[in-house]
Amino acid sequence: MMICLGIEGSANKVGVGIMKNEKLLSNVRKTFVPAAGCGFEPTETAQHHRTHIISLIKQALLDSSLSLGEVDVIAFTKGPGMAVPLISMSIVARTIALLWNKPLSAVNHCVAHIEMGRLITRADNPVVLYASGGNTQVIAYCNKRYTIFGETLDIAVGNFLDRVARLLNISNDPSPGYNIEQMASRGTNFISDLPYNVKGMDISLSGLLAKIEAIHSHHKTEDICYSVQEVVFSMMTEITERVMSHVDSQELLLVGGVGCNIRLQKMLNDMCIQRNAKTFSMDDRFCIDNGAMIAHVGLLQQKEGIEFNLKDTAVTQRFRTDSVFIKWRY
């Protein structure tokens, strides 16, 4: 039995999770929410994380009825993500590890989403649609790697939705994507001349963003949100089905913050029903960035003897999903 404390802080959410083997003991987080029309700047985001991280660690330990001395390993997000927040949280993790003489585990953020999804849903060997602020990838496991079969060629879907929200002056509280989803549910007129850019198993969103910038003043906000969701999620569903067909998979796992979107879940589920396949998805406790997913992969790595020296714990903004050796899977 091993216990891991995981720290996540790659974007606008800072989270602390504690896992005891596959049992969740605590999963707490805080979100940096900028004003409407603004994005989250790296320096301000890092300051937010530094403000809350100690209280979150204390709360996670209190929830788990543990002391730091009882924790076996400290895990943190190595990347990908925003550099300044990543660095801030890695310093916290390294400091704790040194003070309490604990081993460190540097975790790939994308792999953590996938492994937490597999744990929570009990999906066996699914194709994964990873849709978040910084990443849009369709992934399948093969030969100890998570292979990326399709992805965005420019803007990740979450970042795209954030930029649409800023353009339309939509609130960032609790999140731009959530508020777009609510407005989309009230849209009635589909804007038919929006670009639909699928290129093989990849998608492109920059052209669609440019189009929205050009026409947004001529349409109702609700109709823009409705039309954007229908177009973007259709593109994502198309490339996901193509990958499922390519690898002959009957399981689909949806992870990442955008995976909370009910309309996206519905599109993917309808596609899977037509293929006699099964869809696995989660709620915002685990779809959205959280510390528990970092703790879970930290334990997987530690149990496989994957060790990290301090020199191995430098963070990186670009840490590809397919660059990680998945030693714990057959």
C-alpha positions as CSV (number, residue, x, y, z in Angstrom):
1,M,0.0,0.0,0.0
2,M,1.5,3.3,-1.1
3,I,0.3,6.9,-0.7
4,C,1.0,9.7,-3.1
5,L,0.3,13.4,-2.9
6,G,-0.1,15.0,-6.3
7,I,0.2,18.7,-7.3
8,E,-1.4,20.0,-10.5
9,G,-0.8,23.6,-11.7
10,S,-0.3,23.6,-15.4
11,A,-2.9,26.2,-16.3
12,N,-5.6,28.2,-14.4
13,K,-6.4,25.5,-11.9
14,V,-4.2,24.5,-8.9
15,G,-5.1,21.2,-7.4
16,V,-3.9,18.8,-4.7
17,G,-4.9,15.1,-4.7
18,I,-4.0,12.2,-2.5
19,M,-4.3,8.6,-3.7
20,K,-3.7,5.4,-1.7
21,N,-3.2,2.8,-4.3
22,E,-6.4,3.2,-6.4
23,K,-8.4,4.7,-3.6
24,L,-9.1,8.5,-3.7
25,L,-8.5,10.1,-0.3
26,S,-8.7,13.8,-1.3
27,N,-9.1,16.0,-4.4
28,V,-9.2,19.7,-3.8
29,R,-8.5,22.7,-6.1
30,K,-8.9,26.4,-6.8
31,T,-9.5,28.1,-10.1
32,F,-8.1,31.5,-11.2
33,V,-10.9,33.4,-12.8
34,P,-10.0,36.5,-14.8
35,A,-12.4,39.3,-15.7
36,A,-14.7,38.8,-18.7
37,G,-13.0,39.6,-22.0
38,C,-9.6,38.7,-20.5
39,G,-7.5,35.5,-20.5
40,F,-5.4,34.2,-17.7
41,E,-1.8,35.6,-17.8
42,P,1.0,33.3,-16.8
43,T,2.4,35.5,-14.0
44,E,-1.0,36.3,-12.5
45,T,-2.0,32.6,-12.7
46,A,1.2,31.5,-10.9
47,Q,0.6,34.1,-8.2
48,H,-2.9,32.7,-7.7
49,H,-1.4,29.2,-7.4
50,R,1.2,30.3,-4.9
51,T,-1.5,32.0,-2.8
52,H,-3.6,28.8,-2.5
53,I,-1.2,25.9,-2.7
54,I,-0.3,25.6,1.1
55,S,-3.9,25.8,2.2
56,L,-4.9,23.2,-0.4
57,I,-2.1,20.8,0.8
58,K,-3.3,21.3,4.4
59,Q,-6.9,20.6,3.3
60,A,-6.0,17.5,1.4
61,L,-4.0,16.1,4.3
62,L,-6.9,16.9,6.7
63,D,-9.4,15.2,4.4
64,S,-7.2,12.1,4.3
65,S,-6.4,12.1,8.0
66,L,-2.7,12.1,7.1
67,S,0.5,13.9,7.9
68,L,3.1,14.6,5.3
69,G,5.3,12.0,7.0
70,E,2.8,9.3,6.1
71,V,3.0,10.2,2.4
72,D,5.3,7.9,0.4
73,V,5.8,9.9,-2.8
74,I,5.3,13.5,-4.0
75,A,4.1,13.8,-7.6
76,F,3.8,17.0,-9.7
77,T,3.0,18.1,-13.3
78,K,6.2,18.3,-15.4
79,G,4.2,19.5,-18.4
80,P,2.8,20.4,-20.8
81,G,1.4,23.6,-19.7
82,M,2.1,27.3,-18.9
83,A,5.8,27.7,-17.9
84,V,5.5,30.1,-14.9
85,P,2.7,28.2,-13.1
86,L,4.4,24.9,-13.8
87,I,7.7,26.2,-12.4
88,S,5.9,27.5,-9.3
89,M,4.3,24.2,-8.4
90,S,7.4,22.2,-9.2
91,I,9.3,24.2,-6.7
92,V,6.6,23.4,-4.1
93,A,6.8,19.7,-4.9
94,R,10.6,19.7,-4.8
95,T,10.7,21.6,-1.5
96,I,8.3,19.2,0.2
97,A,10.3,16.2,-1.1
98,L,13.6,17.6,0.2
99,L,12.2,18.6,3.6
100,W,10.5,15.3,4.2
101,N,12.9,13.1,2.3
102,K,10.4,11.8,-0.1
103,P,10.9,10.6,-3.7
104,L,9.6,12.8,-6.5
105,S,7.6,11.7,-9.5
106,A,7.4,14.0,-12.5
107,V,4.1,13.4,-14.4
108,N,3.0,14.1,-17.9
109,H,-0.3,16.0,-17.6
110,C,-1.9,14.3,-20.7
111,V,-1.1,10.8,-19.5
112,A,-2.5,11.7,-16.1
113,H,-5.9,12.6,-17.7
114,I,-5.9,9.3,-19.6
115,E,-4.9,7.1,-16.7
116,M,-7.4,8.8,-14.3
117,G,-10.1,8.3,-16.9
118,R,-9.3,4.6,-17.2
119,L,-9.3,4.2,-13.4
120,I,-12.6,6.0,-12.8
121,T,-14.6,4.5,-15.8
122,R,-12.9,1.1,-15.9
123,A,-12.5,1.4,-19.6
124,D,-10.2,-1.4,-20.8
125,N,-8.4,-0.3,-23.9
126,P,-10.2,2.7,-25.3
127,V,-9.5,5.2,-28.0
128,V,-9.1,8.4,-26.1
129,L,-10.4,11.8,-27.2
130,Y,-8.4,14.3,-25.1
131,A,-10.1,17.7,-25.3
132,S,-8.8,20.5,-23.1
133,G,-7.6,24.1,-23.0
134,G,-4.1,23.2,-24.3
135,N,-4.6,19.9,-26.1
136,T,-6.9,18.3,-28.7
137,Q,-5.7,14.7,-29.5
138,V,-7.2,11.4,-30.5
139,I,-5.1,8.7,-28.9
140,A,-4.8,4.9,-28.8
141,Y,-2.5,2.7,-26.8
142,C,0.1,0.6,-28.6
143,N,3.4,-1.0,-27.6
144,K,4.0,0.9,-24.3
145,R,3.1,4.3,-25.8
146,Y,0.0,6.4,-26.2
147,T,0.1,7.0,-29.9
148,I,-1.5,10.3,-31.2
149,F,-3.4,9.4,-34.4
150,G,-5.1,12.8,-34.8
151,E,-4.8,16.3,-33.3
152,T,-5.3,20.0,-33.8
153,L,-2.9,21.6,-36.2
154,D,-3.1,25.0,-34.6
155,I,-5.5,25.9,-31.7
156,A,-6.7,23.4,-29.0
157,V,-10.4,23.3,-28.6
158,G,-10.5,24.7,-25.1
159,N,-8.2,27.6,-26.0
160,F,-10.5,28.2,-29.1
161,L,-13.6,28.3,-26.9
162,D,-11.8,30.6,-24.4
163,R,-10.9,33.0,-27.3
164,V,-14.5,33.0,-28.6
165,A,-15.7,33.8,-25.0
166,R,-13.3,36.7,-24.8
167,L,-14.4,38.0,-28.2
168,L,-18.1,37.8,-27.1
169,N,-17.3,39.2,-23.7
170,I,-18.7,36.1,-22.0
171,S,-17.9,35.6,-18.3
172,N,-15.0,33.4,-17.2
173,D,-16.9,32.3,-14.1
174,P,-17.0,29.3,-13.6
175,S,-15.4,28.8,-17.0
176,P,-15.7,30.2,-20.5
177,G,-16.5,26.8,-22.0
178,Y,-19.3,26.2,-19.5
179,N,-20.9,29.6,-20.2
180,I,-20.7,29.0,-23.9
181,E,-22.4,25.7,-23.4
182,Q,-25.3,27.4,-21.5
183,M,-25.7,30.1,-24.2
184,A,-25.5,27.5,-27.0
185,S,-28.6,25.7,-25.4
186,R,-30.6,28.9,-26.1
187,G,-29.4,29.3,-29.7
188,T,-32.0,28.8,-32.4
189,N,-30.4,29.8,-35.7
190,F,-27.4,27.8,-37.1
191,I,-24.9,29.9,-38.9
192,S,-24.3,27.8,-42.0
193,D,-21.3,29.4,-43.6
194,L,-18.7,28.6,-40.9
195,P,-15.6,26.7,-42.1
196,Y,-15.4,23.0,-41.3
197,N,-11.7,22.1,-41.4
198,V,-10.9,18.3,-41.1
199,K,-7.7,17.2,-42.7
200,G,-7.4,13.4,-42.5
201,M,-7.3,12.7,-38.8
202,D,-6.5,16.2,-37.8
203,I,-8.5,19.4,-37.4
204,S,-7.8,23.1,-37.8
205,L,-9.6,25.8,-35.8
206,S,-7.8,29.1,-36.7
207,G,-9.9,29.6,-39.8
208,L,-13.1,29.2,-37.8
209,L,-11.9,31.7,-35.2
210,A,-11.1,34.2,-37.9
211,K,-14.6,33.8,-39.3
212,I,-16.2,34.4,-35.9
213,E,-14.1,37.5,-35.4
214,A,-15.4,38.8,-38.8
215,I,-19.1,38.1,-38.2
216,H,-19.8,38.2,-34.5
217,S,-21.3,41.6,-34.5
218,H,-24.0,40.5,-37.0
219,H,-25.4,37.6,-35.0
220,K,-26.8,36.9,-31.6
221,T,-24.3,35.6,-29.1
222,E,-26.5,32.5,-28.4
223,D,-26.6,31.6,-32.1
224,I,-22.8,32.0,-32.4
225,C,-22.2,29.7,-29.4
226,Y,-24.7,27.2,-30.7
227,S,-23.2,27.1,-34.2
228,V,-19.6,27.0,-32.9
229,Q,-20.3,24.0,-30.8
230,E,-22.1,22.1,-33.5
231,V,-19.2,22.7,-36.0
232,V,-16.3,22.1,-33.7
233,F,-17.7,19.1,-32.0
234,S,-18.8,17.5,-35.3
235,M,-15.2,17.9,-36.5
236,M,-13.9,16.2,-33.3
237,T,-16.5,13.4,-33.6
238,E,-15.5,12.7,-37.2
239,I,-11.8,12.3,-36.5
240,T,-12.5,10.2,-33.4
241,E,-14.7,7.8,-35.4
242,R,-12.0,7.6,-38.0
243,V,-9.4,6.6,-35.4
244,M,-11.8,4.1,-33.8
245,S,-12.3,2.5,-37.2
246,H,-8.6,2.5,-38.0
247,V,-7.6,0.6,-34.8
248,D,-10.9,-1.4,-34.7
249,S,-11.9,-0.2,-31.2
250,Q,-15.2,-0.6,-29.5
251,E,-14.5,1.8,-26.6
252,L,-14.1,5.5,-26.4
253,L,-12.9,7.5,-23.4
254,L,-13.4,11.2,-23.3
255,V,-11.0,13.2,-21.0
256,G,-10.0,16.8,-20.5
257,G,-11.9,19.8,-19.4
258,V,-13.9,20.2,-22.6
259,G,-15.0,16.6,-22.0
260,C,-17.5,17.9,-19.4
261,N,-19.6,19.4,-22.3
262,I,-22.9,17.6,-22.5
263,R,-23.4,18.3,-26.2
264,L,-20.0,16.8,-27.0
265,Q,-20.7,13.8,-24.9
266,K,-24.1,13.4,-26.8
267,M,-22.5,13.6,-30.2
268,L,-19.8,11.0,-29.3
269,N,-22.3,8.7,-27.7
270,D,-24.6,8.8,-30.8
271,M,-21.6,8.0,-33.0
272,C,-20.6,5.1,-30.7
273,I,-24.1,3.7,-30.7
274,Q,-24.1,3.5,-34.5
275,R,-20.8,1.6,-34.2
276,N,-22.0,-0.7,-31.4
277,A,-19.3,0.8,-29.3
278,K,-19.4,2.2,-25.7
279,T,-18.6,5.7,-24.5
280,F,-16.9,6.4,-21.2
281,S,-16.9,9.9,-19.8
282,M,-16.6,11.7,-16.4
283,D,-18.0,14.7,-14.5
284,D,-16.0,17.8,-13.7
285,R,-14.4,16.3,-10.6
286,F,-12.1,14.3,-12.9
287,C,-12.5,15.8,-16.4
288,I,-11.1,19.1,-15.2
289,D,-7.5,19.4,-14.2
290,N,-7.0,18.0,-10.7
291,G,-4.3,16.8,-8.3
292,A,-5.7,13.3,-7.9
293,M,-4.8,12.4,-11.5
294,I,-1.2,13.5,-10.9
295,A,-1.1,11.4,-7.7
296,H,-2.5,8.4,-9.5
297,V,0.2,8.4,-12.2
298,G,2.9,9.3,-9.6
299,L,2.0,6.0,-7.9
300,L,2.0,4.0,-11.1
301,Q,5.5,5.3,-11.9
302,Q,6.8,4.8,-8.4
303,K,5.5,1.2,-8.3
304,E,7.3,0.5,-11.6
305,G,10.6,1.8,-10.2
306,I,10.6,4.9,-12.4
307,E,12.8,7.2,-10.5
308,F,13.4,11.0,-10.9
309,N,16.5,12.9,-9.6
310,L,16.2,16.6,-9.0
311,K,17.8,17.2,-12.4
312,D,15.0,15.2,-14.0
313,T,12.3,17.4,-12.6
314,A,12.7,20.5,-14.7
315,V,9.3,21.4,-16.3
316,T,8.6,21.7,-19.9
317,Q,5.8,23.5,-21.8
318,R,5.9,20.9,-24.6
319,F,5.8,17.3,-23.2
320,R,4.1,15.1,-25.8
321,T,1.7,12.4,-24.8
322,D,3.5,9.9,-27.0
323,S,6.9,10.7,-25.5
324,V,6.1,8.8,-22.3
325,F,7.0,5.1,-21.9
326,I,4.0,3.5,-20.3
327,K,5.8,0.8,-18.3
328,W,2.7,-0.2,-16.2
329,R,0.6,-1.4,-19.1
330,Y,0.9,-4.6,-21.1
